[in-house]
Amino acid sequence: MHKLIGAPVSLYTGKVRCYLQFKGISFEEVLSTPQIFKELIIPQTGVRYVPVLVTPDDQVIQDSTEIIDHLEHHFPNRSVYPAGPCQRLVALLLEVYGDEWLINPAMLYRWKIEENREFAIQEFGRTRLPDASAEEQYAAGLEASAPFAGALPRLGITDHSRAAIEQSYLSLLDELNIHFSGHDYLLGDQPCIGDFGLIGPLYAHLYRDPASGRLMRERAPQVARWVERMISPDASRHDGGFLPNDQVPDTLLPVINRMFDEQVPVLLETARQLKEWVEANPNAEDIPRAIGTLRYRVGDMEEERLVFPYNLWMWQRAHDFYSDLNAEKLRATASVLSSSQVGALSTPLPVRVQREANTLKIGAVHRVD
Ligand SMILES: N[C@@H](CCC(=O)N[C@@H](CS)C(=O)NCC(=O)O)C(=O)O
């Protein structure tokens, strides 16, 4: 049986858990305790991240996207990658948006709101010492959660950016609430890879943390219902597929616009800076987790954050898909993209990245298909 190693409190574990449940793949969930890190995760993956999937033939895979793609290969029925070019592009874009951008409101609400913070500390403690007393767990949770709580400034989450991030999240909730009033999932009656990208932050943090959960249920009840469909194996057992004729509901366009407005400039600047970094470090083999700083904008607010090259590995997936479309399919995607959005997707990537043994490396200059 597959084993999913992770924790209830973990954003990307939630993404994979929902996927496994949707696909009806039987799995056992193993809590990522310090012992599991020491005996399995670190020796087998070389890194300290969850989720980790252990397959029945003992392959050990880290990274939620690699796990899903591995499983898609073995369980192709009801693929989470729609066949139509518009739907597939939107699905890939919204995966990057959920995974790499909605982590901002997720972290902000978890660590800046006292009630959420207290809950999360206790939860980190439960993961670290599952059998200890509540007091011991709290003390362990304080220590275990410190690097996560301390990551906010690196992500550009500061007192200065707080109001803008909150406002953007509330507007996103309103947009998604309208969308999910008409559709069970992003693209119809089954989840796509974009749903799994969004569920990470929108479940583990923004639904499950108590104050955030209340906010979501009150302000955007249809979003909370979608979260419940995503996390509940029973509710996920439905027969419908994606909308016919490669249709992308108009109600998703504000969400796509929000992504292009806030996140895509960061991705383009990350690519530009990584190219400079490669030129300055021609012999470096591994790309560090962060390579410098950039200024990002949400509404009228500007703040600094670190530059995370891993973001490009995710962006590349959507970008490559778009670049490979033939003229007819490209014309079809024009119905969901503005001309500036087309510009961002059709400008060649200045540098490519690849993942090898859970490390990010510079990719081949010319992609081999
Ligand atoms: N892109 C990775 C991200 C994994 C990740 O950041 N996981 C978090 C927990 S949700 C973690 O293990 N963080 C440890 C750290 O940042 O040092 C994935 O999709 O699996």
The ligand as a Tripos MOL2 file, in Angstrom:
@<TRIPOS>MOLECULE
LIG
   20    19     1     0     0
SMALL
NO_CHARGES

@<TRIPOS>ATOM
      1 N1          7.1100   22.1970   -3.2640 N.3       1 LIG1
      2 C1          7.1480   21.2510   -2.1690 C.3       1 LIG1
      3 C2          7.0320   22.0350   -0.8820 C.3       1 LIG1
      4 C3          7.1010   21.1770    0.3560 C.3       1 LIG1
      5 C4          7.1180   22.0110    1.6190 C.2       1 LIG1
      6 O1          7.5380   23.1880    1.6200 O.2       1 LIG1
      7 N2          6.6420   21.3830    2.6810 N.am      1 LIG1
      8 C5          6.6580   22.0320    3.9710 C.3       1 LIG1
      9 C6          5.5420   21.5080    4.8460 C.3       1 LIG1
     10 S1          3.9510   21.8700    4.1570 S.3       1 LIG1
     11 C7          7.9590   21.6780    4.6390 C.2       1 LIG1
     12 O2          8.2830   20.5230    4.7620 O.2       1 LIG1
     13 N3          8.7240   22.6850    5.0140 N.am      1 LIG1
     14 C8          9.9700   22.4880    5.6750 C.3       1 LIG1
     15 C9         10.8620   23.6490    5.4560 C.2       1 LIG1
     16 O3         10.4210   24.6300    4.8180 O.co2     1 LIG1
     17 O4         12.0180   23.5930    5.8910 O.co2     1 LIG1
     18 C10         6.0080   20.2700   -2.3510 C.2       1 LIG1
     19 O5          5.1020   20.5690   -3.1350 O.co2     1 LIG1
     20 O6          6.0560   19.1860   -1.7840 O.co2     1 LIG1
@<TRIPOS>BOND
     1     1     2 1
     2     2     3 1
     3     2    18 1
     4     3     4 1
     5     4     5 1
     6     5     6 2
     7     5     7 1
     8     7     8 1
     9     8     9 1
    10     8    11 1
    11     9    10 1
    12    11    12 2
    13    11    13 1
    14    13    14 1
    15    14    15 1
    16    15    16 2
    17    15    17 1
    18    18    19 2
    19    18    20 1
@<TRIPOS>SUBSTRUCTURE
     1 LIG1         1 GROUP 0 **** ****
